Structures are given as structure tokens and as C-alpha cells.
């Protein structure tokens, strides 16, 4: 993780605040001051969110747990983030490809960024906040049982509903990336 400069921190907080205020329906009952306060106490989370923004994920607050006092940022770009497409699912899938290897894997990239890949439930919750991945798809955190058999799952939004599908984990497409989340205590 990189430490952001004071200038980049101010710029990023400005972008996040503007997006937060534009999409208040994603985080009812939460004010920006509380979010900014959490971010100021977590440089690692702010760095991860910076990478989400740099890869065109358009991160925004998508959940607030009053009991635990946590907020969750997730990728809210209309389509799967452009800077994270054409990648296979994980390192094992990348290693298994003999030809035409993608440059990276979703799990590897997420780890480097300091975020988690959305699972099916988180993806469904995101889709309840809007309509995402109308033309693209996003890798989702795959259950171990599916992954052990060589598969991985992804989701998209078509025909006014959310779909979850499967594919070989080593596959990759120009229109498939991944959506990430980060929870901040």
C-alpha cells in the first residue's frame, strides 16, 4: 500500500464526497462527516479506495453497520471497472494457462489493492442500490467447492434481474472484471 500525498488525499476526499452526496440513496442515515472521520483514521483504507478510483471503480459507501460502527465502500461504476478487465479469476487459473495468458488475476489484483472481491450476497446487495453490469460482468468470490472443481462464478444484470453464472476460472474476457469492497471500522 502506498501512502497518499496530502494533495492526493484532499483530491480523493473531494471526489468521494461529491459522489456520496450525489447518491445519498446508497447510504441513508449516514452523513459525510462520519465517513471522512473514519477515512482520516485509516490511511490503508484510503489507499485501497485510491486504487479503486484509479481503476475506474467509482467507489462509494454502500453499507453502514450501526452495531459494529463500520462503513463499507464498494465499486459503483455502471459497468465492471475498466482498469480491472481481461483478467482470469486467481493465480492458480493464471498459472494453468499455457497460451494467451492475461496480465493478472482478479484475486491477485484485489489483494494488491487491499480490497476483497464481492461475493454473491454483496453483489446482490449492490444491485439493490442500482443497476450495474448491464453490458459487462464481474467475477465474484467463488465458493471453495466450485473453485476446487476448476470453476469460478461471475454476475451481471440483464432482463431486469441479477444473474450469477459459472465459467472456467482461467477464462477471461474484455467485458469482465471484478468489483471490490472494503470495510472500515
Secondary structure, DSSP 8 states (H G I E B T S, - for coil): -----HHHHHHHHHHHHHHHHHTGGGSTT--HHHHHHHHHT-HHHHHHHHHHHHTT--EEEEEEETTTTEEEEEE--SSS-GGG-S-BSSHHHHHH--SS--S-BHHHHHHHHT-EE--HHHHHHHHTTS---SS-EEEE---HHHHHTTEEEEEEEETTEEEEEEEETT---TTEEE-EEEEE-
